[in-house]
Amino acid sequence: MFLIHTNFFCFAQSDDEQEASRDGCPGVEFRQLQPAAAQGTTGGPQQLRQHIPEQKDFILEHYSEDSSKYEKAIKEFMDIRQAVRTPTRDHNGVKLLFGYYNLLYFIDRRFFPPHRNMGIFFEWFDSLTGVPSTQKTIAFEKASVLFNIAALYTQIAAKQDRLTSSGVDAAVDNFLRAAGMFRYIRDNFSNAPSMDLSPDTLDTLIQLMLAQARECLFEKLVPGVENLGLQPCLEVAQEAEQVSSVYRTVHKVMSSSSVKDYVPYSWISLLLVKSEHYRALGHHYAAVGLLEHNGEIDKEAESYLEYVHCPDANNSSTCIDIRVPHTTEERRQLGKAHLRASLLLHEEGLRLHRMCRQLRQIDNLQERLRMAHDASLDRYQRCEQEDDFQEILDAPPIQAATKYQLTLMPPEFNEYQIDDLFHDLGPLKVFSARRQWTAARTLHLRKDADENFGFSVRGDTPVIVAAIDDRSIAQVAGMKEGDFIVCIGNTDTKWMGHEEVVRLIREAGNELTLKAVTPIDHDYLHPKSNGSSTASSPASNASTLSSTDLSRVHMRNNSSPFSKDKRRRATWNFFRRSQSKERQFPIISDVVYR
């Protein structure tokens, strides 16, 4: 029918996208990215690259590297960041945003030390309010990108051709992906600085996406059901009531004081319209099944009818007392009562539609509501009899039920691999903004043919000096146990394995020139967590230690961008559940959370 989806904020839609969005109303906007601005400047395109000198200085200061070698990497990163401001509204756009999000893991580890303010601000505009939010933590950038991925999923869902089975399946899949992403943000971030990312807003969006996924599933059931008999019609009637019930729940959540002032009024109105519309459809299909049935009602259908209607909690005297009709006349009376209920609810839906100026501008919406009303009216008139003077009573309410169970899955970050643009700075386990080491020292070692240099190495990427002989050539030259060898001659060895480094040392002959750094804040040679001893070799034997190549990220739990690093200085805390009033919201049933 008509879906609420998310639109870009302050960006014009193409004609195709406007057509694809024709059944929706203005939705949660795409969070607009402002270029990262250096401290003391204002956001804007002219400030897009102002934070690059900061990173160049940090490369020279922290990594003791010539920053000019990373001009290309910096430019590529800024080009990607510029591109995520206007992603295409398809799966290529999703891929771009996931790639940028995964890239932020490396940027965070390389350039954002936990003990220092880098003077870089990340500014985003709320999609709902347009209010700018600025944070110094890169976690804010990550969450905003994830929000936009979810927004993009909703746009892809709304563009699907739901007249086909494959289109409905694609729409459901993308709405569930959006809901899963909103849930991921809610579960992994707290103390949000913007309304978009608050737990109450995210809960609302999660349930809205689930409701729309269920609505799409209902659309898949409807074609041809009127010709299938009584029981299929009753099943569809209960599915329609389920959709109506879900939208009533979402309306209750969206009408809470913490959310209603921030979402478009047209959303709240549309939820009411949908609730009334699908409730009307429930009565309509129940009536069709009853009125079109010929002959006796079999035992299976009779048994099913006992559970279709809800008990009348108010014991109203105007409610028809027929629940399981046994004669043709009873079946006609019950069917007519359902048609009357359907007509009244359709008229209420049309009234609510007329009350909202934004909804009145959506011609397709009014047309669909009118068509559904006319279909019920036509059937009602056909079952009228001239000599029928019996009072028409209210139909019993229909019991909501569904045979579909929705499953939410967390985002699959490992599907979108990305290269570390600053790979040449060295393995992240050692060479990151969270670690400290001395500047590289150049050591010149010279020996006679019958001597050795007097040190042994072990490990991989980078190799570590495991032991140094007393009064050896290496000790005299200034080498220390625990040093990392980062260069031999003119060859960078930070990413080299043990055997390659040993080969370079042997090829150097009697004169060896190398560069070494000494870790300051961590003992890599004797780590506390190391439960087993490892043999070292005199600069030539095989290594017994290895390290993980972090040049590509797969974003598993232990290497997630949301790493459980408790030393973060961020004002935004993640991996800490918020104890806000979000738990007070009603939860949609028939959803599996994984």
N, C-alpha and C positions, 0 to 999 in steps of 0.2 A: 504494500500500500504506500504510505508516505513515511519516510524515514528521516529521523534527525541525524545529521552527520556533521562533521567538522569541516570548516572552511579555512582557507588561508586568511590571515589578518592583514588588511590593507593591501591585498594583491587582487587584481582583476581576474575574474574567471574567464576561461575561453568559452566559446559558444557551445562546444561539445560538453564541457563540464557543467554549464548552466542547464543544458538539456538533461544531463544525467542527474542533476540535483533537483529536478523540477518538482518532485514529490516531497521534498524536504522543506524545512524552514531554516532560517539562519541559525547556524550551529555554533558550538564551541569553536572559537577561531584557532587557527594555527598559532602557536606562540611565536612571536616575531623576535628574531635574533638581532641584537645590536652588536656591532663589532666590538671586540674586547678593547677597552680603553685603558690607557695608562693612567695611573693615579694622578688626579688633578686635572684631567681633561674630560670633556663631555663626549658621549657616544655620538657616532655619526660616521658616514663613509670616509671622511677625511682622516678619521682616527683609526682606520682599519689596521694599519701596520705600525702604529706608534709603540706597541709593546714589543716589537721585534728587537730594538736595541737592548731592552731589558734581558731578553733571552741570550743575546749575543754576549753581553757582559757576564751572564751566569755561566755560559759555556766556558769562557776564558777563566773566570774566577774559580768555579767549582771543579770543572773537568780538566783545567789546564790545557785546553785544546784551542787551536786557531779557529775562531768562529767563522772565518771566511769559508772554511771547508763545508759548512752546513748551510750556506746560502740557499742552495737548491732545495734542501729538506725543509727549511723555514718557508720558502716560497710555496712549496707544494702543500704544506699544512695550511697556510693562509688561503690558498686557492680552494682547498676542500672546505674550509670553514665558510668561505664566501658562497660556495655552491650550495651548502645546506640551508642557506637563507631562502632559496627558491627551488626546492626539489620538485621533480616531476611527480604528478599525482598518479603514480603507478608503482609497480614493484621495483622499478629502477630507482625511484625515489626512496623506497624503503631500504634498498641495498645501500644507497649513499648515506642515509642517516645512521644505519647500523655500523657502516664502516667508520664514520666519523666518531660515533660513540666508542667503538673499540679502540680507535686511535687515541682517544682521550685517556685511556688507561696508560699508554706509554708516556703521553705528555705529562700526566700527573706524576708518574714515577720519576721522570727525567728532570722536571723543572719546578716542582712545587714541594720544597722541603717543609716538613711539619713544624719546624721551629722558626720559620721566617716568613714575613709578609712580602710577597713579590711585587706588590703594588699594581696588580692587574685586577680590573673589575670586569665581571661578566654581567651584562645587562640584557634582560629579556622583558618583553611586554606581555602582560596577561592577555590570554585569548578572550576571557570573559569580560574584563573590565577595561582593558587597554592601559592599565596602570603599569608603569615601568618598575621593575624590581632589579636591584643591583646587589651582587654578592662578590666577595673576594675568593670564595672557594670554588674549585672546579666541580665539586659535587652538584652545585646549582646548574652548571652547564650540562652535566650528564643527565640530570633529571628532566631538564627542559627538552633535551633531544629525545629522550624516551617518550615524553608527552607528545611530541610532534610525530613520532613513529606511530603511536596509538591513533592520533588524529588522522594520519595518512591511511591507516587501515580502515577507518570509518568512511573515508571518502571513496576508497576502492570498493568497499561494500555497497555504498549507495549508488555506484555507477553500474553495478551488475544488471544484466537483463534478467529480471526475476520471472519472466514469462517462460523461461526454460529451466529444466531441472538442474542443469550444471550451473546456471546463473544463480539460482537460489542457494545451492551448496556453497558456491564461492562467497556469496554475501554472508551466509552464516559463519563460514570459516573466518572471514575477515572481522566480523563483529566480535567473535570469540577471541581472536588475536588481540583486538583492541582492548577488550575487557581484561584479558590476561596481562597486558602491558600496564594498564591503569592499576591493576592489583599489585603488580610488581613494584611500581613506584610507591604505592601506599605502604607496602610491607617493608620497604628498604630505606625509606626516608621519613624523617619526622622533623618537626619544627620548621615547616615550610615557610619561606619568606613571601610567598605569593599565594593568592586565592586559588589559582589553578591547581596548585600542588598540595593544597590542604587535604587532610584525610576525609573531611565531609564532602568536599567537591569530588574527590576521586571515588568515594563510595557511590555517590550519585551517578557518576559516569559509568562505573562498573555495572550497576544495575540497569542503567539505561541501555547499554550495549547488549546485555543479556536479554532484556525485553525485546529488543529489535531482532535479535537472532531468533527468538521464539516466534516472533511475528512472521519472519521469513519462512520458518518451518510450517507455520499454519498455511501460508499461501501455497505451499507445495501440496497440501492435502486437498484443497478445495476443488480443483478442476475435475469435473465429471462425477463428483460424489453424490449429486442429487439422483443419479440413475443407479446407484449401487444398493439401495434398499434402506431399511430402517436403522439397523445397527451402525453401519458406516456413518450415516447422517448424525446419529446420536454421539458417536465418537468425535466427529468434527465439531459438534455443538459444545462438547466439553472442552475441546482444544481451544475454541474461540473464547469460552469463559475463562480458561487459563490465561490466555493472552490479556484479556481484560483485567483479570486479577493482578497480573504482574504489572501492568501499567498503573493500576491504582496504587500499588506498593511504591512504584517509582515516583508517582505524584506526591505521595506522602513524604518520601525522602526529600524530594526537590522543594517541597513547601516548607521545610524546616527553616528556622530563623537564620541559621548559619549559611544557607545556600540560596534561598529564594531571591534575595536582593542582588545576587550576582549573575544569575542565569537569565537569559532573555524571557520576557513574559510570554512570548509566543511558544516557547517550549512547554511551559506549565499548561497553557491553554491546549496545546496539541495533545499532551498526555491525557487530559480530561476527554477530549474529543475521541481519542483512540480507545479509551476505556469504555465509553458509551457505545462506540461503533462496534467493537468486538463483542460486547455484551449483547448488543442487538443481533449480531450475526449468530451468536449462540442460540438465541430463541428462534431465529429464522430457520436454521438448519434442523433444529428439533421439530419445528412445525412441518417442514418439508418431509422429513422422514415419516412423521405420523400421518400426514394427509395423503402422501403418495403410496402408502402401504396398502396392498390389497390382500384380502383374506384374513385368516386367523394369525395372531402374533404367536410365533413359536416360543417354546420354553426358554431358549437361549436369549432371545430379544426381550422376553418378559422379565427374565432374571436381570438383564442389563438395565431395564427401565427402573428397577427398584432402587438403583444407585445413581441415576442420572439427576434426580431432583434433590435439592436440599430440603431438610425439614423446615417447616414454617415456624421460625422461632417466636414470631409475634402472635401466632394463632389467629391470624386475620380472618375476619368473616368474609372478606371479598376475594380470598384466594380459593381457587378451584380445588376441590378435595380429591380430584382424580389424579393418581400417580401412575398407575398401570391400567390403561384402558382395556376393557374386555369385549367391548362391542364397537361396531363401526361408528355409532353416534358418539360414544365416549371419546373415541380416537379423534373424531372431528372437533368436538368441543375442546379437548386439550390442545390440539393443533391450532385451532382458531385463537385460543387464549395466548399461545406462544407468539402467533403472528401479531396480535394486538400489542403484546409487550415489545416485540421487535419494532413495530411502528413508533411507539412512544419513545423508545430509546434512540431510534434514528432521528426523530424530531428534536430530541434533546441534544444530540450530537451536532445537528445543523444549527441549533440555537447557540451553542457554545462557539461554533465556528464563526458565526456572524458577529459575536461579541469581540473578537480579536481582529484588529485592523491588519496585522501582518498576515494572518491566516486567510483573510478575505482576498488578499492579493495572489494567492496560489490557486489558480483556476482549476488545475487538475484535482486538487484536494476537494473542492466543492463539488466537482463533477462526480467523483467517486462516492462521496457521501450521498449525493442525490440519486445516483444509480442504485445504490444499495437500498435506499428508502423506497424508491419506486418499485423495486423487485418485490419487497415485502408487501407494499400496497396492492400491487397487481394480484398477488396470491390471496391476499385478504379479500379482495373484491370477488375473486373467482369462487371462494368458498361461502360467500354470503347467500342466503336463501330468503326469498320474499316472505315466506310464511314462518320464518324463524323469529319468534318473539322472546326467546330465552335470553336472560341477562348474561352478558359476557363477563366472566370473573377474571381476576388476575391470575396469570400463569405462575406456577411455583418457580422459585429461582433454580438455576441449573448449577450442579456441582462441578466446580473446576477440576479438571483432571488432564493428564498428559501421558503419552507413552514415550516421550522423548526426554532424554537426560543430557543436559549440556555439560561439557567437560572443558574446564579452563586449564591451559597449559602455560607454564612460564615461557618467556621469550627465549628463543634458541640463538644465543649469541654466537655459538660455534659455527653456525651456518655462514657467517660473514667474516671471513678471515681478512686480516689486514697486516701489512708489513710495518715494522717499526721504522719510521723515517729517520730516526737517530740511532740506528743500529750500530754505527761506527763508534759511538761513544763507549761501547763495551757491554758485556752482559749485565742485565739489570740486577742480578743478585748482589753485585758488587758496586757497579757504577750507576748509582741512582742518586736522586736528591735526598734520599733518606740516609745515605751513608757518607762518611767522611774519610778522607785519606790525604796523605801528603802530596805535594807536587812531585811530578816525575823527576827522578834523579838519574843523571847519566853516569854510568859506571864503566871504567875502562879496565879490563883484566888482561894481563899478559903473563904467559907462562913459558917454561922450557918444554922441550919435547917429552921429557920423562916426568913431568909434573902434571897435576890436575888442578882445576880451578878451586876445588875445595868446597863445593856446595852441591846439594841434591834438590831435586824438584819433584813435585807430584801434582796431581789434579789436572783439570782441564778448564779451559776458557774462563778465566786465565789460569795459567799454572802458578803454583805458589812455591816459594823457597821453603823446603821442608827442614833442612839442616845445613849448618855451616861449620866447617872444621876450624878449631882454634888456630889463630895466627896463619890462616890460609890466605891465598891471594884474594878470594872473595871478601873475606872479613876486612882485610886491609883496604880494599877498594870502597868499603862502606856498605856492603850488602848486609841485610838483616834477615833473621828467620821470620817467616810470615809475610815477606815482601811478595808482591805480585809482579811478575815480569810482563811488561806491557809493550816492549819493543826490543827487537834484536837487530842491530844494524839500522837499516832503514825500513825494516819490516814490522808492521803492527802485529802484535801477537795476542791481543786481548781476546780474540775469538778463536785462537789456535788450540788444538788439542796437545796432549802431552808428547806424543810421538813427533809431531811436527816441530815443536819447540826444541826437543832433544836433537832432532836432525839439524836444525839451524845452529845450535851450539857446537855440534861436531864439525859442521862445515866451516865454522869460523876459524878453526885451527888453533894456533897458539895465541891469537889476539881476539878478544871478544869485547864488543861494545854493546851495552844494553841499557835499557831504561827500566827502573823499578819504582813502585809506589808502595808506601807502608800504610795499611789500614789503621785508622785512629780509634774508631768506636766499636770495633768488632774483631774478635779473635777467630779468624778463619782457619788457622792452623790447629787450634785445639778448641773447637766449639763445644759448649756445654752439653748440647743435645746429642753429640756424637757418642754413641755407645760402644763403638768398636774401633780398635786401633788399625791404622793403615800403614803399610810399609812404604818407605820412601826410597828413592834410588839416586845415585850420584849423577845427576844431570843427564842420565842416558837410559834408564830403565823404563819399563812400561808403567803407566799410571794406574792407580787403583781407585781414583775418584773421578767423577764426571759431573758435569752441570747440564742443566736443561737449556736448550737453545730457545731464547725468548724472542727470536726475530719474527716469529709469527704467533699470534694470539688465538686461542680457541675458547677463551672466556669460560672455562669450567669453574666450578665452585671455588677451587683453590687458587685460581688465577683471574677471578672476576674483577671487573673494574670496581666493584663494590667490596674490595678486600677488607677484611676485618682488622684494619690497622688502627689500634687504639690510640696511636700517637697523633692522630689527625688534629689539626688546629681549627678545623672548619667550625663555623657557627652552626652549621647544619649537621645533625647527627644522623648517621645511617646505621642499619642493622640494630636499631633500637625501636621497638614498637611504641607508637604513641598511645598514651592512655587517654585519648580525647573521647568526646561523646560519640564518636563514630560507632561504637559498639551498641549504641542505643537504637540505631537504625534497623528497620525490619530487613531481614535477609530473604532473598528470593530462593525458594526451594527448587529441587530438581536440578541442582548445579553441583558438579563434582569439582572440588578444588584440589589441585595437585601441586 
